[in-house]
């Protein structure tokens, strides 16, 4: 998930540099959403992932 977010961020930076502002804005929005989803899943896995052996 983090890899996809970074990929869209790089795509947004390249598109913004080349002047494609619409594509850059869309890619940046997708990168933000994927990063937030990654953080939520990461926190949930930290909370529920490690359980002491029974």
C-alpha positions in Angstrom: 0.0 0.0 0.0 2.8 2.4 0.9 4.5 1.5 -2.4 1.4 2.5 -4.4 1.2 5.8 -2.4 4.8 6.6 -3.2 4.3 5.7 -6.9 1.3 8.1 -7.2 3.3 10.8 -5.4 6.2 10.5 -7.8 3.7 10.5 -10.7 2.1 13.7 -9.3 5.5 15.3 -9.0 6.5 14.5 -12.5 3.2 15.5 -14.0 3.3 18.8 -12.0 6.8 19.5 -13.3 5.7 18.9 -16.8 2.7 21.1 -16.5 -0.1 18.6 -16.4 -1.9 20.1 -13.4 -5.1 18.1 -13.7 -3.2 14.8 -13.7 -0.9 16.0 -10.9 -3.8 17.0 -8.7 -5.6 13.7 -9.2 -2.4 11.6 -8.6 -1.7 13.7 -5.4 -5.2 13.1 -4.2 -4.9 9.3 -4.8 -1.5 9.3 -3.0 -3.0 11.1 0.0 -5.9 8.6 0.2 -3.6 5.6 -0.1 -1.3 6.9 2.5 -4.1 7.4 5.0 -5.4 3.9 4.3 -1.8 2.6 4.8 -1.6 4.4 8.2 -4.9 3.0 9.4 -4.0 -0.5 8.4 -0.6 -0.1 10.0 -2.1 1.1 13.3 -4.7 -1.7 13.3 -2.0 -4.3 12.6 0.1 -2.9 15.5 -2.8 -3.2 17.9 -4.1 -6.6 16.8 -1.1 -8.2 15.2 1.0 -9.2 18.2 -0.7 -11.3 20.8 1.1 -13.1 23.5 1.2 -16.9 23.1 -1.7 -18.7 24.9 
